[in-house]
Amino acid sequence: MISELNALGEPGAEGLNDFTPEQARSWFTVLRAILGGERTVPEVASVRDGHVLDGAHAVPIRIYDTEESIMMPDRVVLYAHGGGWVVGDLDSADFLARSAARRLCARVVSVDYRLAPEHAFPAAYNDCAAILAELGKKHPDARIAAIGDSAGANVVGALTAASRHQDDMRVDAQLLLYPALDPSMASDSMSQMAEGYILTRADMAYYWSCYLSDPEHASDPRATPAALTDLAGMPPTVLVTAGFDPLHDEGMAYARRLVEADVATTYLPFPTLVHGFVDMAGRVPAALDALNDALDALDLHFGGSARKRQFGLTSSQASTT
């Protein structure tokens, strides 16, 4: 793997601007494999690929079921992966999707949304919105949660906000892992941690430039959750930040605004971890613990303890990864 990464090269002073989108995707795949280490893949009862039609466009999805969710699909989770809207796919999302399905005893639907710059905003948002609407149709009596990490958390945060005013979308709880929320990149953490912590300021500038093809999109709440002026009525939210992350401050600020809007909010800061720590769960025990803590916090909004007792699961059995 190291030789493969060396062959691809490394981003220079200008960050990922040195790469074509295809090179960035190849680099991300190899980097994730190195960071992830030899981690155990959580077992689930069923994994199947499919798609949902949104007009003439088919949105690919991957559906994860546990034995519990097959018996009683009363909790469904939409998952939007990270990767700066430019990299990432269903395979890179596999570990977190499996972990969420197992930890929550829920059906998880991972979305392979279209990537920028070939498909800039609002493609990713529209793809995930189509899946969320379909989940509501197919599971009208289920509780629906949405999980996103990094760029995926941006999309989930925007979808959740929009769902307050749209009859065809519903989110009962959301988990935002180290979210990318503000293209201004003006926070202290963006300056203080501009380099040296996996994700750089230059990388984020590249990602935002690929995603927002029109500068006016920066004020569109569907692209920039930080632009939302009213957070009242948002569903229960779990928001996670990493201490060594350029995005730390914008995540913390958003959590503070949710609390001020009287939204049931669980803010989980992990001061010793870096951006994208879920990808390091195989090498860094604290990263796996942090992911499990975040999923457990979301589980509380699903009535998780009662469900585990219903299916005769002990705490250790329900959390084994």
C-alpha positions as CSV (number, residue, x, y, z in Angstrom):
1,M,0.0,0.0,0.0
2,I,2.8,2.5,0.8
3,S,4.3,1.9,-2.6
4,E,1.0,2.5,-4.3
5,L,0.7,5.8,-2.4
6,N,4.2,6.8,-3.4
7,A,3.4,6.0,-7.0
8,L,0.4,8.3,-6.9
9,G,2.5,11.0,-5.3
10,E,1.4,13.4,-2.5
11,P,-0.5,16.7,-2.7
12,G,1.9,19.6,-2.8
13,A,1.7,23.0,-1.4
14,E,-1.6,23.6,-3.2
15,G,-3.1,20.5,-1.7
16,L,-5.4,18.4,-3.8
17,N,-5.3,21.0,-6.5
18,D,-2.2,19.1,-7.7
19,F,-4.4,16.1,-8.5
20,T,-7.1,15.5,-11.1
21,P,-10.4,14.2,-9.5
22,E,-9.5,10.7,-10.6
23,Q,-6.1,10.9,-9.0
24,A,-7.6,12.3,-5.8
25,R,-10.0,9.4,-5.7
26,S,-7.2,6.9,-6.2
27,W,-5.1,8.6,-3.5
28,F,-8.0,8.6,-1.1
29,T,-8.6,4.9,-1.6
30,V,-5.0,3.9,-0.8
31,L,-4.7,6.4,2.1
32,R,-7.8,5.0,3.7
33,A,-6.5,1.5,3.5
34,I,-3.3,2.6,5.2
35,L,-5.0,4.6,7.9
36,G,-7.6,1.9,8.6
37,G,-5.2,-0.9,9.4
38,E,-6.3,-4.4,10.0
39,R,-9.7,-3.7,11.5
40,T,-12.5,-6.2,12.1
41,V,-15.5,-5.7,9.8
42,P,-18.7,-5.7,11.8
43,E,-20.9,-8.5,10.7
44,V,-24.5,-7.9,9.6
45,A,-27.2,-10.3,8.4
46,S,-27.6,-8.9,4.8
47,V,-25.9,-6.5,2.4
48,R,-27.4,-5.8,-0.9
49,D,-27.0,-3.2,-3.6
50,G,-29.8,-1.4,-5.4
51,H,-30.9,2.0,-6.7
52,V,-33.7,4.5,-6.5
53,L,-34.9,6.4,-9.6
54,D,-35.0,10.1,-9.3
55,G,-36.5,11.1,-12.6
56,A,-34.2,9.6,-15.3
57,H,-31.3,9.4,-12.8
58,A,-30.7,6.2,-10.8
59,V,-29.1,6.8,-7.4
60,P,-27.1,3.8,-6.3
61,I,-27.5,2.6,-2.7
62,R,-26.3,-0.2,-0.5
63,I,-28.7,-1.6,2.2
64,Y,-27.4,-3.1,5.4
65,D,-29.7,-5.2,7.6
66,T,-29.2,-6.9,10.9
67,E,-31.4,-9.8,12.0
68,E,-33.3,-7.4,14.2
69,S,-34.0,-4.9,11.4
70,I,-35.1,-7.8,9.1
71,M,-37.6,-8.9,11.7
72,M,-38.8,-5.4,12.5
73,P,-37.7,-2.6,10.1
74,D,-38.9,0.1,12.5
75,R,-35.7,2.1,12.5
76,V,-34.1,3.2,9.2
77,V,-30.9,5.2,8.8
78,L,-29.8,7.2,5.7
79,Y,-26.0,7.4,5.6
80,A,-24.1,10.0,3.4
81,H,-20.3,9.3,3.3
82,G,-17.6,11.8,3.6
83,G,-14.9,12.8,1.1
84,G,-15.2,16.5,0.3
85,W,-18.0,15.8,-2.2
86,V,-15.2,14.7,-4.5
87,V,-14.0,11.3,-3.2
88,G,-15.6,8.4,-1.5
89,D,-18.1,5.7,-2.5
90,L,-20.1,2.8,-1.1
91,D,-16.9,0.9,-0.4
92,S,-15.3,3.7,1.6
93,A,-18.6,4.0,3.5
94,D,-18.8,0.3,4.3
95,F,-17.2,0.2,7.8
96,L,-19.3,3.1,9.2
97,A,-22.5,1.7,7.6
98,R,-21.9,-1.7,9.1
99,S,-21.1,-0.3,12.5
100,A,-24.3,1.8,12.5
101,A,-26.5,-1.1,11.5
102,R,-25.0,-3.3,14.1
103,R,-24.8,-0.8,16.9
104,L,-28.3,0.6,16.3
105,C,-30.0,-2.7,15.3
106,A,-31.3,-0.7,12.3
107,R,-31.5,-0.9,8.5
108,V,-28.9,1.4,7.1
109,V,-29.1,2.8,3.5
110,S,-25.8,4.1,2.3
111,V,-26.1,6.6,-0.6
112,D,-23.6,6.6,-3.5
113,Y,-24.4,10.2,-4.4
114,R,-22.9,11.9,-7.5
115,L,-19.4,13.5,-6.9
116,A,-18.0,16.9,-7.8
117,P,-16.6,18.6,-9.8
118,E,-18.3,16.5,-12.5
119,H,-21.6,16.9,-10.6
120,A,-21.4,20.0,-8.4
121,F,-24.0,21.2,-6.0
122,P,-26.9,20.4,-5.8
123,A,-26.3,16.9,-7.2
124,A,-25.2,15.3,-3.9
125,Y,-28.0,17.0,-2.0
126,N,-30.6,16.0,-4.6
127,D,-29.5,12.4,-4.6
128,C,-29.7,12.1,-0.9
129,A,-33.0,13.9,-0.8
130,A,-34.5,11.4,-3.3
131,I,-33.4,8.5,-1.0
132,L,-34.7,10.2,2.1
133,A,-38.1,10.7,0.4
134,E,-38.1,7.1,-0.7
135,L,-37.4,5.9,2.8
136,G,-40.3,7.9,4.1
137,K,-42.6,6.3,1.5
138,K,-41.4,2.7,2.1
139,H,-41.2,3.0,5.9
140,P,-44.1,5.4,7.0
141,D,-44.2,4.0,10.5
142,A,-40.5,3.7,11.1
143,R,-38.2,6.2,12.9
144,I,-35.8,7.7,10.4
145,A,-32.3,8.9,11.3
146,A,-29.6,10.4,9.1
147,I,-25.9,10.1,9.6
148,G,-23.2,11.9,7.7
149,D,-19.5,12.4,8.2
150,S,-17.5,15.5,7.0
151,A,-19.0,16.4,3.6
152,G,-21.7,13.8,4.1
153,A,-22.6,15.6,7.4
154,N,-23.0,18.8,5.4
155,V,-25.5,17.1,3.1
156,V,-27.3,15.5,6.1
157,G,-27.5,18.8,8.0
158,A,-29.0,20.5,5.0
159,L,-31.5,17.7,4.4
160,T,-32.5,17.7,8.0
161,A,-33.1,21.4,8.0
162,A,-35.1,21.2,4.8
163,S,-37.2,18.3,6.1
164,R,-38.8,20.6,8.6
165,H,-40.7,22.3,5.8
166,Q,-41.2,19.5,3.3
167,D,-43.9,16.8,3.5
168,D,-42.0,14.3,1.5
169,M,-38.9,14.2,3.7
170,R,-38.6,13.3,7.4
171,V,-35.7,13.0,9.8
172,D,-36.3,12.0,13.4
173,A,-32.7,12.3,14.6
174,Q,-29.3,13.1,13.0
175,L,-25.7,12.4,13.7
176,L,-23.2,14.8,12.3
177,L,-19.5,13.6,12.5
178,Y,-16.9,16.4,12.1
179,P,-19.2,18.3,9.7
180,A,-18.1,20.7,6.9
181,L,-20.6,23.5,7.3
182,D,-19.0,26.9,6.3
183,P,-17.2,27.6,3.0
184,S,-15.9,30.9,4.4
185,M,-13.2,28.9,6.2
186,A,-12.8,31.9,8.6
187,S,-12.6,30.0,11.9
188,D,-9.7,30.0,14.3
189,S,-9.3,26.2,13.9
190,M,-9.1,26.5,10.1
191,S,-6.1,28.8,10.6
192,Q,-4.5,27.1,13.6
193,M,-4.7,23.6,12.0
194,A,-4.2,24.5,8.4
195,E,-1.6,21.9,7.9
196,G,-0.3,18.7,9.6
197,Y,-3.5,17.0,10.7
198,I,-4.5,14.8,7.7
199,L,-7.1,17.3,6.4
200,T,-5.6,20.7,5.4
201,R,-7.0,24.1,4.8
202,A,-5.8,23.8,1.2
203,D,-7.7,20.5,0.8
204,M,-10.9,22.1,2.1
205,A,-10.5,25.1,-0.3
206,Y,-10.2,22.5,-3.1
207,Y,-13.3,20.6,-2.0
208,W,-15.4,23.6,-1.6
209,S,-14.3,25.0,-5.0
210,C,-15.3,21.7,-6.6
211,Y,-18.7,21.5,-4.8
212,L,-19.8,25.1,-5.2
213,S,-19.6,25.9,-8.9
214,D,-21.4,29.2,-8.4
215,P,-20.1,31.6,-5.6
216,E,-23.8,32.4,-4.8
217,H,-24.3,28.8,-3.7
218,A,-22.3,29.7,-0.5
219,S,-25.4,31.4,0.9
220,D,-27.8,28.6,0.0
221,P,-28.7,26.6,3.1
222,R,-28.9,23.4,1.1
223,A,-25.1,23.8,0.5
224,T,-24.1,25.7,3.6
225,P,-25.9,24.7,6.8
226,A,-24.0,27.5,8.6
227,A,-26.1,29.9,6.5
228,L,-29.3,28.7,8.2
229,T,-30.8,31.6,10.1
230,D,-33.4,29.6,12.1
231,L,-32.6,26.2,13.6
232,A,-35.8,25.9,15.7
233,G,-37.7,22.7,15.2
234,M,-34.6,20.6,14.3
235,P,-34.8,17.0,15.4
236,P,-32.6,15.6,18.2
237,T,-29.0,16.0,17.0
238,V,-25.7,14.3,17.9
239,L,-22.7,16.4,16.8
240,V,-19.1,15.2,17.0
241,T,-16.0,17.2,16.6
242,A,-12.3,16.2,16.6
243,G,-9.8,18.4,18.4
244,F,-7.1,18.4,15.7
245,D,-9.4,19.3,12.8
246,P,-9.6,22.5,10.7
247,L,-13.4,22.0,10.9
248,H,-13.5,21.8,14.7
249,D,-14.8,25.4,15.3
250,E,-17.6,25.4,12.8
251,G,-18.9,22.2,14.2
252,M,-18.7,23.5,17.7
253,A,-20.4,26.7,16.7
254,Y,-23.3,24.8,15.0
255,A,-23.8,22.7,18.1
256,R,-24.0,25.9,20.2
257,R,-26.6,27.3,17.9
258,L,-28.7,24.2,18.1
259,V,-28.6,24.4,21.9
260,E,-29.6,28.0,21.7
261,A,-32.5,27.1,19.5
262,D,-33.7,24.6,22.2
263,V,-32.9,21.6,20.0
264,A,-32.2,18.4,21.9
265,T,-28.4,18.3,21.3
266,T,-25.7,15.9,22.3
267,Y,-22.3,17.5,21.6
268,L,-19.4,15.1,21.7
269,P,-15.9,16.7,21.4
270,F,-13.0,14.3,21.1
271,P,-10.0,16.6,21.7
272,T,-7.2,14.0,21.0
273,L,-8.5,12.9,17.6
274,V,-8.1,14.2,14.0
275,H,-10.6,14.7,11.2
276,G,-11.8,11.5,9.6
277,F,-11.0,9.4,12.7
278,V,-13.6,6.8,11.8
279,D,-11.2,5.7,9.0
280,M,-8.6,5.0,11.6
281,A,-10.7,2.8,13.8
282,G,-8.5,-0.3,13.0
283,R,-5.3,1.4,14.3
284,V,-6.5,3.8,16.9
285,P,-8.7,2.4,19.8
286,A,-9.8,5.8,20.8
287,A,-11.2,6.4,17.3
288,L,-13.3,3.2,17.5
289,D,-14.5,4.2,21.0
290,A,-15.5,7.6,19.8
291,L,-17.5,6.2,16.9
292,N,-19.3,3.8,19.3
293,D,-20.0,6.6,21.7
294,A,-21.5,8.7,18.9
295,L,-23.7,5.8,17.7
296,D,-24.8,5.1,21.3
297,A,-25.8,8.7,21.7
298,L,-27.9,8.4,18.5
299,D,-29.3,5.1,19.7
300,L,-30.8,6.9,22.7
301,H,-33.1,8.8,20.3
302,F,-34.2,5.4,18.9
303,G,-35.1,4.0,22.3
304,G,-32.1,1.7,21.9
305,S,-32.0,0.1,25.3
306,A,-35.6,-1.0,25.1
307,R,-35.1,-2.5,21.6
308,K,-32.0,-4.5,22.7
309,R,-33.9,-5.9,25.6
310,Q,-36.8,-6.8,23.3
311,F,-34.5,-8.9,21.1
312,G,-32.7,-10.4,24.1
313,L,-29.4,-8.7,23.4
314,T,-27.0,-7.9,26.2
315,S,-25.1,-4.6,26.0
316,S,-21.9,-6.3,24.9
317,Q,-23.6,-8.4,22.2
318,A,-25.3,-5.3,20.8
319,S,-22.0,-3.3,20.7
320,T,-19.6,-6.0,19.4
321,T,-17.7,-4.8,16.3
